[in-house]
Structure formats: structure tokens, C-alpha cells
Amino acid sequence: MKIYNTLTRKIEEFIPHNKDRVNMYTCGPTVYHYAHIGNLRSYIMEDVLEKTLMYNGYNVNRVMNITDVGHLSSDSDTGDDKMVSSAKKQNKTVLDIAKFYTEAFFSDLKKLNVKKPETIEPATNLIPEYINLIEKLLSKDFAYISGGNVYFDTSKLDDYYVLTNHKEDEMVVGVRDGVENDYNKRNQADFVLWFTKSKFDDQELKWNSPWGLGYPGWHIECSCISMKHCGEYLDIHCGGVDNIFPHHTNEIAQSEAYLGHKWCNYWVHCEHLNDKNGKMSKSKGDFLTVSLLEEKGYNPLSYRLLCLQSHYRKQLVFTYENLDNAEQAYKKLKQKTLSLKAGSNINTELFESYNEKFKACINDDMNTSSAITVLYDVLKDDVLNDGTKKALIESFDKVLSLDLLTEEQNDVSDDLAKYVEEQIKLRIEAKKSKDFETADKIRNDLLEKGVELKDTREGTLWNKIK
């Protein structure tokens, strides 16, 4: 199995620290609003990675944080605290906001068939661990106190920019345009470990610490949560490309300064989902959520298919036309898979041959687009009987997670599906023979039975009219 490692900037063979358990950490959401589909692309990628590991026989320990302690716009203490702003707008407490949007987030993941991590840890649970880590960094002279806050001293590291391969003067002060310098810092790249002095005097969540009443900076939670549940050695750390700097860069700095050795071997990042205006975000344009797509009549798994049809390291452009195409492809794919008959004996040799092709695709840096091509090849192969096809699809769907063999509540019966597919074949033959009267009669007869046909470039699709 090979994956692209942001740390080394090349595709590498995956070798876990401990073959009995793969420790995988994925940055969770800041729960102040609904997740938009751009955020969710990263979680689909991480889900595919976890399931690919499992497909290869690994036991995966996946951990995710929930950021519920507030989230500044930068290390410069500028912008708005997202949690506080959301609470004020909705006249609720920060913890009420966190609970509501955490539940909404996992509801979205379920709709997209993203497996829930084994361990989910809210950031507010580990305040003593943050304080302990900071105290050790201070004792090792990797941190300093200035202006009432505790900062990490990046000048003490040999290669702070190891994850980005940049030089200090090429990097911005924070993570937003137009942020101001924090003059309490010794160095431009230094970042806050603990705030006691902040412009957010009305911060709802504060805790006592050796440095005064305050709250943690927004990088330290991931280091401590990962160490608590994965130990000192992390195999894989995931996130979106916008996490690379400064968040993941700072995680490496503080974790390895604390531990005294290399912390994580593989860093895997998902590219942006863009709309016509550029990177999709909560702050601009049409705020696209899973619920909004559902309201417009789309199956969330059509969006999952759209993501799988592209490589995770390539930027993906979202348009409704692209989603329409994915929706049509998904419906047609599912109709084909559900029309397969049960009971045929499985051809073991052919099963293994196709399964190895699929495995080779997903093991090649999660090439899901090629994996889906293998799926189509299986469906088109006349040598394969239906039993072997169903077994292969069931196997592939352990990674793709498109519910290809799952009857939905509103799906039609097997008898009707078989009848419709037979009628579609007869209609195609009639059209080839230029017998348009028969073709039209078949369409109208099906319509009377509540079945609507739609001719597309990919073939004839049908659906049951409610």
C-alpha cells in the first residue's frame, strides 16, 4: 500500500510503526456551524483511507478531536472567535452551540457513509493535559511567557518548516489575509500555547492555569488528544491542505519538542473543493451543506461518488451540472447492481483476479477513480455470473461505501426491477429497428405503471414515480 506523504513530498510505501495497530488521527470540526460539502470532502478522503487500511487487513485506531473551546482567526488574536460569535448570534451558550453542531456534523457523516471514528474527544476534556504539555515545553526552554500569554519559540527548532518546505519570510503571519503582527512574540512564526491576555474579555470558556485564568491556543488540542489515544508514535495524520500551515506545522513543532523524537510518519492532505469563485468556504457564496443538497433532491451518496471520481490530491470543482452527472451515474450504477440475481456460484479465480485489480487501485495512493473503473468492468464482463459480480461489488463497497447492494426504502421490488430492465432492452431493440411506435408504447406502458424513463448519453435511466 502506497500513499503520498506531505512530509517527504513523495509517494511512499506505508509501513506502520506497529503492524498490529495503525494509529490514525484526523482533525475534526470546529463546531460553530454546519459543515459545508468542501469540509466534508476531506472526511470522505479520510474514510476511504481508513477503509483501505482495513481492506489490507490492518487494525485501525482512528481518533478525531472536536474543537469546542473557541477558534481564533489567527495566532495574532485577531478576527472573531467563531464559537463565541455563533453563541451570541443564536443567544445560546458556547457548549449548547458545540453540542448542536457536533450532532449535525455526525448526522452528515452518516448520510455520506463516513465511518464514525473509534475515538472522538472534545477539546474541553483535556485541559490538564494541555497545561502539562505547556509546562514541560517551558521547562525545556521551547516556550516563553510574554504579555500574559505562553508562546512556543520556533527559533529553537532546526527545521520548523519541515512540512511546508518554505522559508520564514515566505510565510504569512497567520491563516487569514490581513492579520496583524503580535508584538508579544519573539519571532514572526511563534504561536500561542495558552491565552490569559486576549481581546476576547467575554470569552465564555476559561480555566485556571499556572499562568492565570485563560484558555488554550488552537493547535495544542490535537497534539494532546492524539498522544492520549495513540501514544507517542502516530502513523498517519490527516486533514485538508489548508491545515498544513500553520496548524499541522505547529502540531509537529510542539509534539516533537515535548516528546524528544519524531512524532508522525505520514501526513495525508485532501485538496480543496472549489466553486466557480474559488475555494468553497462558510464565509462566501452559496453555503452548500448536505441538507441543502437533500432539499434540492440529491442523494448525498451522489456527492460521495462525485468525490470518488476525482483524486483526493486534485482540486475538484463543484457545479450542479457535475452533481447532476454524478447523480445520474449513481442511479444507473445502483439499478445495475440491484438487478443482479442471487444464488449463482462464485467463480473464485475470477473473483480474486478482479479483487486484486481493485486492491491495486486503492493501494495506489487511493486511486478511487480507477477503482470505480474496475467496478464498471465487473458489471460489463459477460464471463462473470451474477453471483460473482455481487460478491465483488459487496467487497468493493467496503471501501467505496456507496450502498450499491442496499435496497432503499423507496426502491422497487426485484420483480418490477427485472420487468423494467427487460422492457428497456426491448425498447432499445425497437428503436434500433426504427420501430418507434413500439418504443413509445413501451415507454407509455411503463409510465402507467409508475415508472419514468430518461434517455441519457450513458443509457436509459428509470425511476419509480411516487
C-alpha positions as CSV (number, residue, x, y, z in Angstrom):
1,M,0.0,0.0,0.0
2,K,1.4,3.4,-1.0
3,I,0.3,6.9,-0.1
4,Y,1.5,10.4,-0.8
5,N,3.3,11.8,2.2
6,T,3.2,15.6,2.5
7,L,6.2,15.4,4.9
8,T,8.5,13.9,2.2
9,R,6.6,15.2,-0.8
10,K,6.6,11.8,-2.5
11,I,4.5,8.6,-2.7
12,E,5.8,6.1,-0.2
13,E,5.1,2.5,0.8
14,F,3.1,2.5,4.0
15,I,4.9,0.8,6.9
16,P,3.2,1.2,10.3
17,H,5.1,1.7,13.5
18,N,3.3,-1.4,14.9
19,K,1.9,-3.9,12.5
20,D,-0.8,-4.9,15.0
21,R,-2.4,-1.5,15.1
22,V,-2.4,1.6,12.8
23,N,-2.7,4.8,14.8
24,M,-4.6,7.4,12.6
25,Y,-5.5,10.9,13.7
26,T,-7.9,13.1,11.7
27,C,-8.6,16.8,12.5
28,G,-12.2,17.1,13.5
29,P,-14.6,20.1,13.0
30,T,-14.8,23.4,14.9
31,V,-18.4,23.1,15.9
32,Y,-19.8,26.6,15.5
33,H,-21.8,26.0,12.2
34,Y,-22.8,23.3,9.8
35,A,-20.1,21.6,7.8
36,H,-20.2,22.6,4.2
37,I,-19.5,20.0,1.5
38,G,-16.0,21.3,1.0
39,N,-15.2,20.4,4.6
40,L,-16.8,17.0,4.0
41,R,-14.6,16.1,1.0
42,S,-11.7,15.7,3.5
43,Y,-13.7,13.4,5.7
44,I,-14.7,11.3,2.7
45,M,-11.0,11.0,1.8
46,E,-10.1,10.0,5.4
47,D,-12.9,7.5,5.4
48,V,-11.6,5.9,2.2
49,L,-8.1,5.8,3.7
50,E,-9.3,4.1,6.9
51,K,-11.3,1.6,4.9
52,T,-8.4,0.9,2.5
53,L,-6.2,0.2,5.5
54,M,-8.9,-2.2,6.8
55,Y,-9.2,-3.8,3.3
56,N,-5.5,-4.6,3.6
57,G,-6.1,-6.3,6.9
58,Y,-4.9,-3.6,9.3
59,N,-6.5,-2.9,12.6
60,V,-7.1,0.8,12.6
61,N,-7.3,3.0,15.7
62,R,-8.7,6.3,14.4
63,V,-9.0,9.3,16.6
64,M,-10.8,12.6,16.0
65,N,-11.0,15.8,18.0
66,I,-14.0,18.1,18.3
67,T,-12.9,21.7,18.7
68,D,-15.4,23.2,21.2
69,V,-13.1,25.7,23.0
70,G,-13.3,28.5,20.5
71,H,-11.2,29.1,17.5
72,L,-9.4,32.3,16.8
73,S,-8.9,33.6,13.2
74,S,-5.1,33.6,13.7
75,D,-2.4,33.3,16.3
76,S,-2.3,37.1,16.3
77,D,-5.5,37.2,18.4
78,T,-7.4,38.9,15.6
79,G,-10.7,38.4,13.9
80,D,-13.6,36.7,15.7
81,D,-13.8,33.8,18.0
82,K,-16.1,31.6,15.9
83,M,-17.6,29.7,18.8
84,V,-18.4,32.9,20.8
85,S,-19.8,34.7,17.7
86,S,-22.1,31.8,16.9
87,A,-23.3,31.6,20.5
88,K,-24.1,35.4,20.6
89,K,-26.0,35.3,17.3
90,Q,-28.2,32.4,18.5
91,N,-28.5,33.5,22.1
92,K,-27.1,30.2,23.4
93,T,-24.1,29.1,25.4
94,V,-20.9,28.0,23.7
95,L,-21.4,24.5,24.9
96,D,-25.0,24.4,23.6
97,I,-23.7,25.5,20.2
98,A,-21.0,22.9,20.3
99,K,-23.5,20.1,21.2
100,F,-25.9,21.1,18.4
101,Y,-23.4,21.3,15.6
102,T,-21.5,18.2,16.7
103,E,-24.7,16.2,16.3
104,A,-25.3,17.8,13.0
105,F,-21.8,17.0,11.8
106,F,-22.1,13.3,12.6
107,S,-25.5,13.2,11.0
108,D,-23.9,14.5,7.8
109,L,-21.1,11.9,8.0
110,K,-23.7,9.1,8.4
111,K,-25.6,10.3,5.3
112,L,-22.3,10.2,3.4
113,N,-21.4,6.7,4.8
114,V,-18.4,8.0,6.5
115,K,-17.4,5.6,9.3
116,K,-17.5,7.2,12.8
117,P,-14.0,7.2,14.4
118,E,-13.5,4.8,17.2
119,T,-12.4,7.6,19.5
120,I,-13.9,11.1,19.5
121,E,-12.6,13.6,22.0
122,P,-13.9,17.1,22.6
123,A,-11.1,19.6,23.2
124,T,-12.7,20.8,26.5
125,N,-12.0,17.3,28.1
126,L,-8.2,17.7,28.2
127,I,-7.3,21.0,29.9
128,P,-5.0,19.3,32.4
129,E,-3.1,17.6,29.6
130,Y,-2.6,20.9,27.7
131,I,-1.3,22.5,30.9
132,N,1.1,19.6,31.5
133,L,2.5,19.8,27.9
134,I,3.0,23.5,28.1
135,E,4.7,23.3,31.5
136,K,7.2,20.7,30.0
137,L,7.8,22.9,27.0
138,L,8.6,25.9,29.3
139,S,10.9,23.7,31.4
140,K,12.8,22.6,28.2
141,D,13.0,26.2,27.0
142,F,10.9,25.6,24.0
143,A,8.3,28.1,25.2
144,Y,8.2,31.6,26.9
145,I,5.8,33.9,28.6
146,S,5.1,37.3,27.1
147,G,2.3,39.8,27.6
148,G,0.5,37.3,29.8
149,N,0.4,34.6,27.2
150,V,2.6,31.5,26.7
151,Y,4.2,31.2,23.2
152,F,6.1,28.4,21.5
153,D,9.6,29.5,20.4
154,T,10.1,28.3,16.8
155,S,13.6,29.6,16.7
156,K,14.7,26.7,18.9
157,L,13.9,24.2,16.1
158,D,16.3,23.2,13.4
159,D,13.5,23.0,10.8
160,Y,10.2,24.5,11.8
161,Y,9.0,24.4,8.2
162,V,9.7,20.7,7.6
163,L,6.1,20.1,6.5
164,T,5.9,23.0,4.1
165,N,9.5,23.3,2.7
166,H,9.2,27.1,3.0
167,K,11.5,29.8,4.4
168,E,10.2,32.0,7.2
169,D,10.0,35.2,5.2
170,E,7.8,33.4,2.6
171,M,5.1,32.5,5.2
172,V,2.2,34.7,6.4
173,V,1.7,35.7,10.0
174,G,-1.5,33.7,10.5
175,V,-4.1,31.9,8.5
176,R,-6.1,34.8,7.2
177,D,-5.3,37.7,4.9
178,G,-4.6,41.0,6.6
179,V,-3.8,39.8,10.1
180,E,-1.6,42.0,12.3
181,N,1.7,41.2,13.9
182,D,1.5,40.1,17.6
183,Y,4.2,42.2,19.2
184,N,4.4,39.9,22.2
185,K,6.2,37.3,20.0
186,R,9.9,37.0,19.8
187,N,9.7,35.6,16.3
188,Q,7.2,36.0,13.5
189,A,6.4,32.3,13.4
190,D,5.9,31.8,17.2
191,F,2.4,30.7,18.2
192,V,0.3,30.8,21.3
193,L,0.0,27.8,23.6
194,W,-2.1,29.5,26.2
195,F,-4.0,32.8,26.3
196,T,-4.5,34.8,29.5
197,K,-4.5,38.2,27.8
198,S,-6.8,38.5,24.9
199,K,-9.1,40.9,23.3
200,F,-11.9,38.4,24.0
201,D,-12.6,39.5,27.5
202,D,-16.1,38.0,27.3
203,Q,-14.7,34.5,26.4
204,E,-17.2,32.1,28.0
205,L,-14.9,29.1,28.5
206,K,-11.8,29.8,30.7
207,W,-9.8,27.7,33.0
208,N,-7.3,28.2,35.8
209,S,-3.7,27.6,34.9
210,P,-0.2,28.4,36.4
211,W,-0.2,31.5,34.1
212,G,-3.7,32.8,35.1
213,L,-7.3,32.3,34.0
214,G,-7.4,31.6,30.3
215,Y,-7.8,29.1,27.5
216,P,-5.6,27.0,25.2
217,G,-4.3,28.1,21.8
218,W,-5.8,26.4,18.8
219,H,-3.1,23.9,17.9
220,I,-2.4,22.2,21.2
221,E,-5.6,20.2,21.4
222,C,-4.7,17.9,18.5
223,S,-1.2,17.0,19.9
224,C,-2.6,16.1,23.3
225,I,-5.7,14.2,22.1
226,S,-3.5,12.2,19.7
227,M,-0.9,11.4,22.4
228,K,-3.7,10.3,24.9
229,H,-5.3,7.8,22.5
230,C,-2.4,6.9,20.1
231,G,0.6,7.1,22.3
232,E,4.0,8.7,21.4
233,Y,4.1,7.4,17.8
234,L,1.5,8.3,15.3
235,D,1.3,6.6,11.9
236,I,-1.0,8.8,9.9
237,H,-2.2,12.4,10.4
238,C,-4.9,13.7,8.0
239,G,-6.6,16.9,7.1
240,G,-7.3,19.4,4.4
241,V,-4.5,21.2,2.6
242,D,-5.4,24.4,4.5
243,N,-4.3,22.6,7.7
244,I,-0.7,22.2,6.5
245,F,0.3,25.7,7.7
246,P,0.1,26.7,10.4
247,H,-1.9,24.1,12.2
248,H,-0.1,20.9,11.3
249,T,3.2,22.6,11.2
250,N,2.7,23.8,14.8
251,E,1.5,20.4,15.9
252,I,4.8,18.9,14.7
253,A,6.8,21.6,16.5
254,Q,5.2,21.3,19.9
255,S,4.7,17.5,19.8
256,E,8.3,16.7,18.9
257,A,9.7,19.3,21.2
258,Y,7.7,17.7,24.0
259,L,8.5,14.1,23.1
260,G,12.1,14.5,22.0
261,H,11.6,12.3,18.9
262,K,9.8,12.1,15.6
263,W,6.1,12.0,16.2
264,C,4.2,11.2,13.0
265,N,5.5,9.3,9.9
266,Y,2.8,10.0,7.3
267,W,0.9,13.2,6.6
268,V,-2.1,13.0,4.2
269,H,-3.9,16.0,2.9
270,C,-7.0,16.5,0.8
271,E,-7.2,19.2,-1.8
272,H,-9.9,21.9,-1.9
273,L,-13.4,21.7,-3.3
274,N,-13.8,24.8,-5.4
275,D,-16.8,26.5,-6.8
276,K,-16.8,29.0,-9.7
277,N,-15.5,31.6,-7.3
278,G,-12.6,29.6,-5.9
279,K,-12.2,27.8,-2.6
280,M,-15.5,26.9,-1.0
281,S,-15.9,28.3,2.5
282,K,-18.6,29.2,5.0
283,S,-17.9,33.0,4.6
284,K,-18.9,33.4,1.0
285,G,-21.2,32.3,-1.8
286,D,-23.9,29.7,-1.6
287,F,-23.4,27.8,1.7
288,L,-23.7,24.2,0.5
289,T,-24.5,21.6,3.1
290,V,-25.6,18.0,2.8
291,S,-29.0,19.1,4.0
292,L,-29.3,21.7,1.2
293,L,-28.4,19.0,-1.4
294,E,-31.1,16.8,0.0
295,E,-33.6,19.6,-0.2
296,K,-32.7,20.0,-3.8
297,G,-33.5,16.3,-4.3
298,Y,-30.0,14.9,-4.4
299,N,-28.9,11.7,-2.7
300,P,-25.8,12.5,-0.5
301,L,-24.1,9.4,-1.9
302,S,-24.1,11.0,-5.3
303,Y,-21.9,13.7,-3.8
304,R,-19.7,10.9,-2.4
305,L,-19.5,9.4,-5.8
306,L,-18.5,12.8,-7.3
307,C,-15.6,12.9,-4.8
308,L,-14.5,9.4,-5.6
309,Q,-14.5,10.0,-9.3
310,S,-11.6,12.5,-8.7
311,H,-8.3,12.0,-7.0
312,Y,-8.2,13.5,-3.5
313,R,-4.9,15.4,-4.2
314,K,-6.5,17.2,-7.1
315,Q,-8.7,20.3,-6.7
316,L,-12.3,19.4,-7.5
317,V,-14.7,22.0,-9.0
318,F,-18.3,21.7,-7.8
319,T,-21.1,22.6,-10.1
320,Y,-24.7,21.4,-10.1
321,E,-24.1,20.1,-13.6
322,N,-21.3,17.9,-12.3
323,L,-23.5,16.8,-9.4
324,D,-26.4,16.0,-11.8
325,N,-24.0,13.8,-13.8
326,A,-22.9,12.1,-10.6
327,E,-26.5,11.6,-9.6
328,Q,-27.4,10.0,-12.9
329,A,-24.3,7.8,-12.8
330,Y,-25.2,6.7,-9.3
331,K,-28.8,5.8,-10.1
332,K,-27.8,3.9,-13.2
333,L,-25.0,2.1,-11.2
334,K,-27.3,1.1,-8.5
335,Q,-30.0,-0.1,-10.9
336,K,-27.5,-2.4,-12.5
337,T,-26.2,-3.7,-9.2
338,L,-29.6,-4.3,-7.7
339,S,-30.8,-6.1,-10.9
340,L,-28.1,-8.8,-10.4
341,K,-29.6,-12.2,-9.4
342,A,-28.6,-14.0,-6.3
343,G,-27.7,-17.7,-6.0
344,S,-25.1,-18.2,-8.6
345,N,-21.9,-19.9,-7.6
346,I,-18.9,-17.6,-7.1
347,N,-16.0,-18.2,-9.5
348,T,-13.1,-17.9,-7.1
349,E,-10.5,-17.5,-9.7
350,L,-12.2,-14.6,-11.4
351,F,-13.2,-13.1,-8.1
352,E,-9.6,-13.0,-6.9
353,S,-8.4,-11.6,-10.3
354,Y,-10.8,-8.6,-10.1
355,N,-10.3,-8.1,-6.4
356,E,-6.6,-7.8,-6.9
357,K,-7.2,-5.2,-9.7
358,F,-9.4,-3.2,-7.3
359,K,-7.0,-3.5,-4.4
360,A,-4.1,-2.3,-6.7
361,C,-6.1,0.8,-7.4
362,I,-6.9,1.8,-3.9
363,N,-3.4,0.9,-2.8
364,D,-2.0,3.3,-5.3
365,D,-2.4,6.4,-3.2
366,M,-6.2,5.8,-3.0
367,N,-6.9,6.0,-6.8
368,T,-10.7,5.7,-6.3
369,S,-11.3,6.8,-9.9
370,S,-9.5,3.8,-11.3
371,A,-11.2,1.6,-8.6
372,I,-14.6,2.7,-9.9
373,T,-13.5,1.8,-13.4
374,V,-12.8,-1.7,-12.2
375,L,-16.3,-1.8,-10.7
376,Y,-17.8,-0.9,-14.2
377,D,-15.6,-3.6,-15.8
378,V,-17.0,-6.2,-13.4
379,L,-20.6,-5.2,-14.4
380,K,-19.8,-5.3,-18.1
381,D,-18.0,-8.6,-18.1
382,D,-20.3,-11.2,-19.6
383,V,-18.0,-14.0,-18.5
384,L,-18.8,-13.3,-14.8
385,N,-22.0,-14.7,-13.5
386,D,-24.3,-12.6,-11.3
387,G,-23.2,-14.3,-8.1
388,T,-19.5,-13.5,-8.7
389,K,-20.4,-9.9,-9.7
390,K,-22.5,-9.4,-6.5
391,A,-19.6,-10.8,-4.3
392,L,-17.1,-8.5,-6.0
393,I,-19.4,-5.4,-5.6
394,E,-20.0,-6.3,-2.0
395,S,-16.3,-6.5,-1.5
396,F,-15.5,-3.2,-3.3
397,D,-18.2,-1.4,-1.4
398,K,-16.4,-2.0,1.9
399,V,-14.2,0.9,0.6
400,L,-16.4,2.8,-1.8
401,S,-19.3,2.7,0.7
402,L,-22.0,3.6,-1.9
403,D,-24.6,1.2,-0.7
404,L,-24.6,-0.4,-4.1
405,L,-26.5,-3.6,-3.0
406,T,-28.7,-1.9,-0.4
407,E,-32.4,-1.6,-1.2
408,E,-33.6,1.9,-0.2
409,Q,-37.0,2.3,1.5
410,N,-38.5,3.6,-1.7
411,D,-36.7,1.2,-4.0
412,V,-38.9,-1.1,-6.1
413,S,-39.3,-4.8,-5.8
414,D,-37.0,-7.2,-7.5
415,D,-39.8,-8.4,-9.8
416,L,-40.6,-4.9,-11.0
417,A,-36.9,-4.0,-11.5
418,K,-36.4,-7.2,-13.6
419,Y,-39.5,-6.4,-15.6
420,V,-38.4,-2.8,-16.3
421,E,-34.9,-3.8,-17.3
422,E,-36.4,-6.3,-19.8
423,Q,-38.7,-3.7,-21.2
424,I,-35.9,-1.2,-21.6
425,K,-33.9,-3.9,-23.6
426,L,-37.0,-4.4,-25.9
427,R,-37.4,-0.7,-26.3
428,I,-33.7,-0.3,-27.3
429,E,-34.1,-3.1,-29.9
430,A,-37.3,-1.4,-31.2
431,K,-35.5,1.9,-31.6
432,K,-32.6,0.2,-33.4
433,S,-35.2,-1.3,-35.8
434,K,-36.8,2.1,-36.2
435,D,-40.0,0.7,-34.7
436,F,-40.7,3.9,-32.8
437,E,-44.4,3.1,-32.3
438,T,-43.4,0.1,-30.2
439,A,-40.7,2.1,-28.4
440,D,-43.2,4.8,-27.5
441,K,-45.8,2.2,-26.4
442,I,-43.2,0.6,-24.0
443,R,-42.4,4.0,-22.5
444,N,-46.1,4.8,-22.1
445,D,-47.0,1.4,-20.6
446,L,-44.2,1.8,-18.0
447,L,-45.4,5.3,-17.3
448,E,-48.8,3.9,-16.5
449,K,-47.1,1.5,-14.0
450,G,-45.5,4.5,-12.4
451,V,-42.1,4.1,-14.0
452,E,-40.5,7.0,-15.7
453,L,-37.7,6.6,-18.3
454,K,-35.0,9.0,-19.1
455,D,-32.6,8.6,-22.0
456,T,-29.1,9.9,-21.3
457,R,-25.7,9.6,-23.0
458,E,-24.9,6.8,-20.6
459,G,-28.0,4.9,-21.4
460,T,-31.6,4.7,-20.2
461,L,-32.3,5.5,-16.6
462,W,-35.6,4.9,-14.8
463,N,-37.2,5.7,-11.5
464,K,-40.4,4.9,-9.7
465,I,-42.7,7.9,-9.5
466,K,-44.1,8.3,-6.0
